[in-house]
Amino acid sequence: MGYGIIGISGKKIDIITLGVQKLQAKDNHYIRLQHIHYKITELISLYSPDCFAIEAPFFGKNVQSMLKLGRAQGVAIAAAIQQGLDIFEYSPRRVKQVITGNGNAGKEQVWKMMQEILNCELEVSSFDGTDALAVAVCHYYDDNRLPVKKAGKKKKADSWEKFIALNPGRIK
């Protein structure tokens, strides 16, 4: 499971953390889900992100793999909801389109573009990590998108003046 947290300074994107949570294939599936929940909760506690963006499930040919991936994503989303974060989902095609300009790009193309966008060297061995980072950057570029799940009840603005007053951080 890859993860990435970014910080924004003006228009500059900084990597806060990036990594891959290795899950043991020999472990019971439920133990792996427990590790995912723990890791997501730990990352949220450590870094206090503003929101949670995740790659939406994709449809593959192996039904068992899809089921396991869906469960893992569900556990990650549940951990973020438990911490009160808004949830945003992006299809793999959308992430690739935003990052590379090509919705059919491969992992290596995404990795290369992430290095270009972030102006840094990223390990080639961490495609899962750079994919997660790409989801975060995609969300930053697509910040007008409404969350799939809103955390708590927030006041709604019925005019631009109220919207600006309620969302000072969204003014550029």
Backbone torsions as a table, in degrees:
resi	resn	phi	psi	omega
1	MET	NA	120.8	177.6
2	GLY	-89.3	151.6	175.5
3	TYR	-145.7	151.1	177.8
4	GLY	-154.7	137.3	177.1
5	ILE	-125.4	131.0	179.9
6	ILE	-115.2	158.6	173.1
7	GLY	-123.0	149.7	-178.4
8	ILE	-117.7	126.3	175.7
9	SER	-123.0	102.2	-173.5
10	GLY	67.1	-113.5	176.0
11	LYS	-111.8	7.1	-178.9
12	LYS	-89.7	133.8	178.7
13	ILE	-101.7	124.6	177.5
14	ASP	-114.6	144.3	174.3
15	ILE	-82.6	121.8	175.4
16	ILE	-85.4	-50.1	174.6
17	THR	-154.9	153.5	-178.7
18	LEU	-151.1	136.2	178.7
19	GLY	-173.6	-179.7	177.8
20	VAL	-131.5	125.2	175.6
21	GLN	-87.9	109.8	180.0
22	LYS	-78.8	128.8	178.9
23	LEU	-113.4	131.7	-176.6
24	GLN	-74.8	123.4	179.2
25	ALA	-61.4	-29.4	-178.4
26	LYS	-75.7	-17.2	178.7
27	ASP	-70.2	149.8	172.8
28	ASN	-56.7	143.1	-178.2
29	HIS	-56.0	-38.0	-178.8
30	TYR	-69.9	-31.7	175.2
31	ILE	-66.5	-41.0	177.7
32	ARG	-63.0	-40.5	177.3
33	LEU	-63.2	-38.4	177.4
34	GLN	-62.5	-41.2	178.4
35	HIS	-63.6	-39.5	178.3
36	ILE	-63.1	-48.0	179.8
37	HIS	-58.9	-45.6	-179.7
38	TYR	-61.9	-45.4	-176.9
39	LYS	-64.8	-44.0	179.4
40	ILE	-63.5	-45.2	178.6
41	THR	-61.3	-42.1	178.9
42	GLU	-62.6	-45.4	-180.0
43	LEU	-63.0	-41.8	179.1
44	ILE	-64.9	-42.2	178.6
45	SER	-64.3	-41.3	-178.4
46	LEU	-70.7	-41.7	-169.6
47	TYR	-110.8	-8.6	178.6
48	SER	44.5	60.1	179.3
49	PRO	-67.4	160.4	179.4
50	ASP	-78.6	-29.0	-177.1
51	CYS	-157.6	177.8	-176.3
52	PHE	-129.9	118.1	177.0
53	ALA	-113.4	138.3	-176.7
54	ILE	-140.6	151.9	175.3
55	GLU	-75.4	128.4	180.0
56	ALA	-67.4	153.7	177.9
57	PRO	-59.0	146.3	176.1
58	PHE	-116.8	158.7	-177.3
59	PHE	-95.3	120.4	178.5
60	GLY	-114.6	-173.6	-178.2
61	LYS	-87.2	-26.7	-177.0
62	ASN	-93.6	108.7	-176.9
63	VAL	-61.8	-40.7	-179.9
64	GLN	-63.1	-40.9	178.3
65	SER	-64.6	-42.1	178.4
66	MET	-62.3	-41.4	-179.6
67	LEU	-63.1	-45.6	-179.9
68	LYS	-65.5	-41.2	178.3
69	LEU	-64.7	-42.4	178.4
70	GLY	-61.2	-40.4	177.1
71	ARG	-64.0	-43.8	-179.9
72	ALA	-62.4	-44.2	178.5
73	GLN	-64.4	-39.6	178.7
74	GLY	-62.0	-41.1	178.4
75	VAL	-65.2	-41.9	178.7
76	ALA	-63.2	-44.0	178.4
77	ILE	-63.6	-43.5	179.7
78	ALA	-60.7	-39.5	178.3
79	ALA	-63.3	-40.9	179.2
80	ALA	-68.6	-40.3	177.4
81	ILE	-62.5	-42.3	179.7
82	GLN	-58.6	-30.9	179.7
83	GLN	-89.8	3.3	174.9
84	GLY	83.1	19.3	-177.9
85	LEU	-89.5	147.6	169.9
86	ASP	-71.6	142.8	-177.0
87	ILE	-109.3	133.2	176.9
88	PHE	-126.3	134.4	178.9
89	GLU	-118.4	139.2	178.3
90	TYR	-130.5	133.5	178.1
91	SER	-69.3	152.1	177.6
92	PRO	-54.8	-39.6	179.6
93	ARG	-62.3	-42.4	-179.5
94	ARG	-64.1	-44.5	179.5
95	VAL	-59.4	-48.1	-179.6
96	LYS	-63.1	-39.1	179.6
97	GLN	-63.8	-46.1	-179.1
98	VAL	-66.6	-42.7	-175.1
99	ILE	-78.1	-43.3	-173.7
100	THR	-110.5	-16.5	-173.7
101	GLY	86.9	0.6	-178.7
102	ASN	-134.2	112.8	-179.0
103	GLY	-66.4	-10.9	178.9
104	ASN	-107.4	15.9	-177.7
105	ALA	-61.5	151.2	176.7
106	GLY	-87.9	170.6	-179.4
107	LYS	-58.9	-36.9	-179.3
108	GLU	-67.1	-37.6	177.2
109	GLN	-64.6	-42.8	178.1
110	VAL	-61.8	-45.0	179.5
111	TRP	-58.0	-47.2	-179.5
112	LYS	-63.5	-42.4	179.8
113	MET	-68.1	-34.4	177.6
114	MET	-63.6	-38.8	176.7
115	GLN	-63.0	-40.2	-179.9
116	GLU	-66.9	-49.0	-178.1
117	ILE	-62.7	-43.5	-175.2
118	LEU	-90.4	-6.0	178.9
119	ASN	53.2	53.5	-179.7
120	CYS	-153.2	168.4	175.5
121	GLU	-94.5	130.0	177.1
122	LEU	-119.4	139.8	-179.6
123	GLU	-61.7	135.6	179.0
124	VAL	-68.9	-22.7	-177.8
125	SER	-76.9	-4.5	-174.7
126	SER	-113.3	49.7	178.3
127	PHE	-57.5	-37.4	178.2
128	ASP	-63.5	-38.7	178.0
129	GLY	-68.1	-43.9	179.7
130	THR	-70.1	-30.9	174.2
131	ASP	-63.3	-42.7	177.9
132	ALA	-64.0	-41.7	177.0
133	LEU	-61.9	-38.6	178.5
134	ALA	-62.8	-36.1	177.0
135	VAL	-64.4	-42.4	179.0
136	ALA	-63.9	-44.2	179.4
137	VAL	-67.1	-39.9	175.5
138	CYS	-57.1	-44.7	179.1
139	HIS	-62.7	-42.2	178.0
140	TYR	-58.7	-44.8	-179.8
141	TYR	-69.8	-25.8	-175.4
142	ASP	-111.1	39.7	-170.3
143	ASP	-71.0	-1.2	176.7
144	ASN	-87.9	-2.6	-178.4
145	ARG	-71.4	141.1	178.3
146	LEU	-82.1	142.6	179.8
147	PRO	-67.1	152.5	174.9
148	VAL	-68.7	-37.2	-179.1
149	LYS	-133.8	126.7	177.3
150	LYS	-91.6	136.3	177.9
151	ALA	-82.3	119.1	177.3
152	GLY	63.0	-175.8	178.0
153	LYS	-99.5	127.4	178.6
154	LYS	-114.2	152.6	178.3
155	LYS	-69.3	140.6	177.1
156	LYS	-98.4	143.6	178.1
157	ALA	-95.7	131.9	177.7
158	ASP	-106.5	9.6	174.2
159	SER	-152.3	162.8	179.3
160	TRP	-63.4	-36.4	179.4
161	GLU	-61.2	-44.4	179.4
162	LYS	-68.5	-39.1	178.1
163	PHE	-59.5	-45.5	179.9
164	ILE	-64.5	-41.0	178.9
165	ALA	-65.0	-36.9	-179.2
166	LEU	-81.6	-18.7	-174.8
167	ASN	-132.2	58.4	-177.4
168	PRO	-61.6	-27.7	-179.2
169	GLY	-74.6	-9.9	-177.9
170	ARG	-95.5	0.0	178.8
171	ILE	-85.5	129.8	-178.3
172	LYS	-116.8	NA	NA
